[in-house]
Amino acid sequence: MYKNLLFFFILIGFISCKQKEATPKDDVVLWTPYNDSSEVAASADNESPRMRYKFIQSKVLDKNEVFLPLYEEVSQYTDEKYERMKPLILEQDIPTIQNHIKSGEFTYEDLVLFYLHRIYKYELPNNTTLNTIIALNPNVLEEARKLDANQGDHHPIYGMPILLKDNIGTSEMKTTAGAIALQQSQTDDAFIVKRLKEKGALILGKANLSEWANFICGVCPNGQSAVGGQTLNPYGRRVFDTGGSSAGSGTSTAANYAVGAVGTETSGSILSPSSQNSVVGLKPTIGLLSRTGIVPISSTLDTPGPMTKNVTDNAILLDAMLGKDNEDDKSVGQEQDMLSLAMDSASIQDFRFGVMTSLMEADSIYAANVKALRTAGAEIIEFEPENIPLDGFVTLLNLDMKQDLPSYIGAQVKNKDVVTVDSVEDVVKFNQQDSLVRIPYGQERLDGILADSTTAEQFEEIKINLKKSGRAFFNIMEEQDLDAVLSINNYHAGYAAVAEYPALTVPMGYKADGEPESLTFIGKPLSEAQLLRMGKAFEDLTKARKIPEGYKN
């Protein structure tokens, strides 16, 4: 590692000297593509089909275009300053960071530079990159300086650098969903991005994702996109699955590339990468957060949500995105003070949890954490849920995306002279023009959308029945007056999705080989504040999260 970092800083020094003689228009090379064929070959025999890669490095993304616009300022941020700030920021929560800024130890601009330094340090070398940063906001340092000049009483998110999954619209950067068909798509800010900016959050950049939010290929690697390449897990590059589809939001947060990130979920797409990367992820009740300006799969089930290193930051990021959106017909608004409710301290003794006997028997980490909760005073109700099929689930996604994608493109994409697709059928045809680069794993799910002949009447019946099935699965909550059902990772994300129930996943430990695992709290509709309170109590009890070993420096 030391040799790699030494080479990197020698390279930076060389480029700095070169820039003194150069004009801004001269070509500067920070990153050089490499041959990933040996890494691809090494994955061919992996026991998990989702870890058998056809490519690691993007065939279309030039990292120099991403990193050069901010390079001159980042290169002036010294190693000494980084080392001094590191213990004040790494793994620290937002209130702690804000206190350091208020006491004058560093500025918001310094904070942005700290995170950019880490991104450049790890994402430019090909042997440490997680392929997790797909774009950087070229204005972020200027924006930080403006915030430094206007300090006072603000929302806790003020000045905090946040990464966005690259299916969430931003005016400063393209919104690609990882797809070449949308690689040049220019949009305005999504509703939740406007809310973040209104409160002073700094949009640091865009994170890679599973292309089209994992609704393109069949059994293909999580975290792969034609635009961004293959996202890798910081706890084990090419060893552990990143989870998907908010893979970059999870890996970048785990590696401390930002205070936190925003992901999106249809079924498991926040819970899965959060648990695989040992971060806290909240999938809210459908409608609590606006979906306007987000590339859709399903207007029935889609929701954005916060992904952070701790529960406190999760509550702050969630609160900063709240707001009634008249353009989203599921938007419910939030009348109560979410942040105060979520941060109201709670004891484990205050809660009644439902735990699944089959998980207790099959997973020692789950069993140990349930025991710890019981010992700490939580009421534990053991049960075994009924095996309820979710018939028509894929059909629901098929018909929603078939309708919702054209609506999104028509309303959100500003440069339709460049973005030439208007529908799922257009995307399929576009990808077929260069399948090796655009769809190396095929597009089975997009093909399935076009082949689906479900009628509108059947579609409405499917939606009604799925919601009933999801809520029936969690009947135990009403029967036993539970505060939450405890699951693992994204094991029961599908049921929570169709029930439109919120879920919070919190790190609970690591397997013998080092792979992260999380405890997932599934609650009743609009119980986010309660979920965050119980998640914080659990986090305080276990203190399970550890920073990835290779990303500590």
Solvent accessible surface area in square Angstrom, and as a share of the most:
residue,aa,sasa,rsa
1,M,99,0.44
2,Y,161,0.61
3,K,166,0.71
4,N,55,0.28
5,L,26,0.13
6,L,82,0.41
7,F,136,0.56
8,F,10,0.04
9,F,65,0.27
10,I,109,0.55
11,L,47,0.24
12,I,24,0.12
13,G,33,0.32
14,F,129,0.54
15,I,3,0.02
16,S,35,0.23
17,C,78,0.47
18,K,85,0.36
19,Q,54,0.24
20,K,169,0.72
21,E,159,0.71
22,A,28,0.22
23,T,84,0.49
24,P,143,0.90
25,K,189,0.80
26,D,68,0.35
27,D,122,0.63
28,V,14,0.08
29,V,84,0.48
30,L,6,0.03
31,W,15,0.05
32,T,87,0.51
33,P,84,0.53
34,Y,59,0.22
35,N,119,0.61
36,D,24,0.12
37,S,65,0.42
38,S,82,0.53
39,E,28,0.13
40,V,32,0.18
41,A,69,0.54
42,A,77,0.60
43,S,10,0.06
44,A,61,0.47
45,D,138,0.71
46,N,42,0.22
47,E,162,0.73
48,S,39,0.25
49,P,64,0.40
50,R,65,0.24
51,M,10,0.05
52,R,102,0.37
53,Y,12,0.05
54,K,122,0.52
55,F,6,0.03
56,I,1,0.01
57,Q,30,0.13
58,S,14,0.09
59,K,108,0.46
60,V,51,0.29
61,L,29,0.14
62,D,55,0.28
63,K,14,0.06
64,N,20,0.10
65,E,131,0.59
66,V,17,0.10
67,F,1,0.00
68,L,55,0.27
69,P,85,0.53
70,L,4,0.02
71,Y,1,0.00
72,E,106,0.47
73,E,65,0.29
74,V,8,0.05
75,S,38,0.24
76,Q,126,0.56
77,Y,13,0.05
78,T,70,0.41
79,D,64,0.33
80,E,129,0.58
81,K,64,0.27
82,Y,3,0.01
83,E,93,0.42
84,R,118,0.43
85,M,0,0.00
86,K,32,0.13
87,P,90,0.57
88,L,36,0.18
89,I,1,0.01
90,L,21,0.10
91,E,59,0.27
92,Q,57,0.25
93,D,41,0.21
94,I,1,0.01
95,P,54,0.34
96,T,43,0.25
97,I,1,0.01
98,Q,15,0.07
99,N,91,0.46
100,H,33,0.15
101,I,7,0.04
102,K,145,0.62
103,S,79,0.51
104,G,62,0.60
105,E,70,0.31
106,F,6,0.03
107,T,54,0.32
108,Y,10,0.04
109,E,43,0.19
110,D,17,0.09
111,L,0,0.00
112,V,0,0.00
113,L,18,0.09
114,F,0,0.00
115,Y,1,0.00
116,L,0,0.00
117,H,13,0.06
118,R,0,0.00
119,I,0,0.00
120,Y,5,0.02
121,K,9,0.04
122,Y,1,0.01
123,E,2,0.01
124,L,7,0.03
125,P,24,0.15
126,N,36,0.19
127,N,71,0.37
128,T,9,0.05
129,T,3,0.02
130,L,0,0.00
131,N,11,0.06
132,T,0,0.00
133,I,5,0.03
134,I,9,0.05
135,A,21,0.16
136,L,12,0.06
137,N,0,0.00
138,P,64,0.40
139,N,61,0.31
140,V,0,0.00
141,L,2,0.01
142,E,87,0.39
143,E,47,0.21
144,A,0,0.00
145,R,99,0.36
146,K,127,0.54
147,L,27,0.14
148,D,36,0.18
149,A,93,0.72
150,N,91,0.47
151,Q,87,0.39
152,G,48,0.46
153,D,149,0.77
154,H,76,0.34
155,H,37,0.17
156,P,43,0.27
157,I,0,0.00
158,Y,9,0.04
159,G,0,0.00
160,M,0,0.00
161,P,0,0.00
162,I,1,0.00
163,L,0,0.00
164,L,0,0.00
165,K,0,0.00
166,D,1,0.01
167,N,3,0.02
168,I,0,0.00
169,G,0,0.00
170,T,0,0.00
171,S,52,0.33
172,E,41,0.18
173,M,11,0.05
174,K,76,0.32
175,T,0,0.00
176,T,8,0.04
177,A,1,0.01
178,G,0,0.00
179,A,2,0.02
180,I,26,0.13
181,A,9,0.07
182,L,0,0.00
183,Q,39,0.17
184,Q,88,0.39
185,S,0,0.00
186,Q,46,0.20
187,T,2,0.01
188,D,67,0.35
189,D,23,0.12
190,A,1,0.00
191,F,40,0.17
192,I,1,0.00
193,V,0,0.00
194,K,100,0.42
195,R,67,0.24
196,L,0,0.00
197,K,64,0.27
198,E,120,0.54
199,K,43,0.18
200,G,8,0.08
201,A,7,0.05
202,L,4,0.02
203,I,1,0.01
204,L,0,0.00
205,G,0,0.00
206,K,0,0.00
207,A,0,0.00
208,N,1,0.00
209,L,0,0.00
210,S,1,0.01
211,E,4,0.02
212,W,5,0.02
213,A,15,0.11
214,N,26,0.13
215,F,10,0.04
216,I,4,0.02
217,C,3,0.02
218,G,14,0.13
219,V,107,0.61
220,C,3,0.01
221,P,1,0.01
222,N,16,0.08
223,G,0,0.00
224,Q,8,0.03
225,S,0,0.00
226,A,3,0.03
227,V,4,0.02
228,G,6,0.05
229,G,0,0.00
230,Q,2,0.01
231,T,0,0.00
232,L,2,0.01
233,N,0,0.00
234,P,8,0.05
235,Y,38,0.15
236,G,12,0.12
237,R,46,0.17
238,R,83,0.30
239,V,95,0.55
240,F,15,0.06
241,D,31,0.16
242,T,4,0.02
243,G,1,0.01
244,G,7,0.07
245,S,0,0.00
246,S,0,0.00
247,A,0,0.00
248,G,0,0.00
249,S,0,0.00
250,G,0,0.00
251,T,0,0.00
252,S,0,0.00
253,T,1,0.00
254,A,0,0.00
255,A,0,0.00
256,N,1,0.00
257,Y,0,0.00
258,A,1,0.00
259,V,2,0.01
260,G,0,0.00
261,A,0,0.00
262,V,0,0.00
263,G,0,0.00
264,T,10,0.06
265,E,2,0.01
266,T,11,0.07
267,S,40,0.26
268,G,1,0.01
269,S,10,0.07
270,I,0,0.00
271,L,1,0.01
272,S,11,0.07
273,P,0,0.00
274,S,0,0.00
275,S,0,0.00
276,Q,23,0.10
277,N,0,0.00
278,S,1,0.00
279,V,0,0.00
280,V,0,0.00
281,G,0,0.00
282,L,0,0.00
283,K,0,0.00
284,P,0,0.00
285,T,10,0.06
286,I,8,0.04
287,G,0,0.00
288,L,0,0.00
289,L,0,0.00
290,S,1,0.00
291,R,28,0.10
292,T,30,0.18
293,G,5,0.05
294,I,13,0.06
295,V,8,0.05
296,P,18,0.11
297,I,9,0.04
298,S,0,0.00
299,S,50,0.32
300,T,19,0.11
301,L,3,0.01
302,D,15,0.08
303,T,1,0.01
304,P,0,0.00
305,G,0,0.00
306,P,0,0.00
307,M,0,0.00
308,T,1,0.00
309,K,10,0.04
310,N,20,0.10
311,V,0,0.00
312,T,14,0.08
313,D,0,0.00
314,N,0,0.00
315,A,0,0.00
316,I,4,0.02
317,L,1,0.00
318,L,0,0.00
319,D,21,0.11
320,A,0,0.00
321,M,0,0.00
322,L,14,0.07
323,G,12,0.11
324,K,114,0.48
325,D,6,0.03
326,N,139,0.71
327,E,140,0.63
328,D,11,0.05
329,D,139,0.72
330,K,61,0.26
331,S,8,0.05
332,V,71,0.41
333,G,9,0.09
334,Q,50,0.22
335,E,173,0.78
336,Q,121,0.54
337,D,87,0.45
338,M,6,0.03
339,L,30,0.15
340,S,67,0.43
341,L,71,0.35
342,A,1,0.01
343,M,66,0.30
344,D,80,0.42
345,S,101,0.65
346,A,27,0.21
347,S,51,0.33
348,I,10,0.05
349,Q,125,0.55
350,D,85,0.44
351,F,2,0.01
352,R,59,0.22
353,F,0,0.00
354,G,0,0.00
355,V,0,0.00
356,M,2,0.01
357,T,40,0.23
358,S,48,0.31
359,L,19,0.09
360,M,45,0.20
361,E,149,0.67
362,A,90,0.70
363,D,24,0.12
364,S,91,0.59
365,I,29,0.15
366,Y,0,0.00
367,A,28,0.22
368,A,60,0.46
369,N,13,0.06
370,V,0,0.00
371,K,143,0.60
372,A,37,0.29
373,L,0,0.00
374,R,110,0.40
375,T,112,0.65
376,A,31,0.24
377,G,33,0.32
378,A,6,0.05
379,E,86,0.39
380,I,20,0.10
381,I,41,0.21
382,E,85,0.38
383,F,26,0.11
384,E,95,0.43
385,P,24,0.15
386,E,127,0.57
387,N,137,0.70
388,I,20,0.10
389,P,86,0.54
390,L,40,0.20
391,D,110,0.57
392,G,26,0.25
393,F,37,0.15
394,V,91,0.53
395,T,25,0.15
396,L,2,0.01
397,L,14,0.07
398,N,11,0.06
399,L,17,0.08
400,D,4,0.02
401,M,1,0.00
402,K,93,0.39
403,Q,104,0.46
404,D,23,0.12
405,L,1,0.01
406,P,45,0.28
407,S,75,0.48
408,Y,14,0.05
409,I,1,0.00
410,G,49,0.47
411,A,79,0.62
412,Q,35,0.15
413,V,3,0.01
414,K,124,0.53
415,N,31,0.16
416,K,92,0.39
417,D,124,0.64
418,V,79,0.46
419,V,5,0.03
420,T,97,0.56
421,V,3,0.02
422,D,79,0.41
423,S,31,0.20
424,V,3,0.02
425,E,84,0.38
426,D,46,0.24
427,V,1,0.00
428,V,8,0.04
429,K,114,0.48
430,F,38,0.16
431,N,4,0.02
432,Q,111,0.49
433,Q,134,0.60
434,D,56,0.29
435,S,57,0.37
436,L,134,0.67
437,V,39,0.22
438,R,46,0.17
439,I,17,0.09
440,P,25,0.16
441,Y,37,0.14
442,G,30,0.29
443,Q,10,0.04
444,E,118,0.53
445,R,77,0.28
446,L,1,0.01
447,D,65,0.33
448,G,28,0.27
449,I,0,0.00
450,L,68,0.34
451,A,84,0.65
452,D,28,0.15
453,S,103,0.66
454,T,34,0.20
455,T,71,0.41
456,A,80,0.62
457,E,147,0.66
458,Q,92,0.41
459,F,8,0.03
460,E,87,0.39
461,E,104,0.46
462,I,32,0.16
463,K,51,0.22
464,I,98,0.50
465,N,70,0.36
466,L,3,0.02
467,K,76,0.32
468,K,133,0.56
469,S,24,0.16
470,G,0,0.00
471,R,85,0.31
472,A,41,0.32
473,F,13,0.05
474,F,4,0.02
475,N,73,0.37
476,I,23,0.12
477,M,3,0.01
478,E,127,0.57
479,E,123,0.55
480,Q,70,0.31
481,D,100,0.52
482,L,3,0.02
483,D,39,0.20
484,A,0,0.00
485,V,0,0.00
486,L,0,0.00
487,S,0,0.00
488,I,0,0.00
489,N,13,0.07
490,N,58,0.30
491,Y,115,0.44
492,H,27,0.12
493,A,3,0.03
494,G,19,0.19
495,Y,34,0.13
496,A,1,0.01
497,A,0,0.00
498,V,4,0.02
499,A,0,0.00
500,E,24,0.11
501,Y,22,0.08
502,P,0,0.00
503,A,0,0.00
504,L,0,0.00
505,T,0,0.00
506,V,1,0.01
507,P,7,0.04
508,M,8,0.04
509,G,13,0.13
510,Y,49,0.19
511,K,85,0.36
512,A,121,0.94
513,D,98,0.51
514,G,30,0.29
515,E,29,0.13
516,P,0,0.00
517,E,2,0.01
518,S,0,0.00
519,L,0,0.00
520,T,1,0.01
521,F,0,0.00
522,I,1,0.01
523,G,0,0.00
524,K,59,0.25
525,P,55,0.35
526,L,96,0.48
527,S,24,0.16
528,E,0,0.00
529,A,16,0.13
530,Q,57,0.25
531,L,0,0.00
532,L,0,0.00
533,R,46,0.17
534,M,0,0.00
535,G,0,0.00
536,K,62,0.26
537,A,8,0.06
538,F,0,0.00
539,E,33,0.15
540,D,68,0.35
541,L,77,0.38
542,T,39,0.23
543,K,156,0.66
544,A,17,0.13
545,R,39,0.14
546,K,134,0.57
547,I,28,0.14
548,P,0,0.00
549,E,132,0.59
550,G,32,0.31
551,Y,7,0.03
552,K,87,0.37
553,N,78,0.40
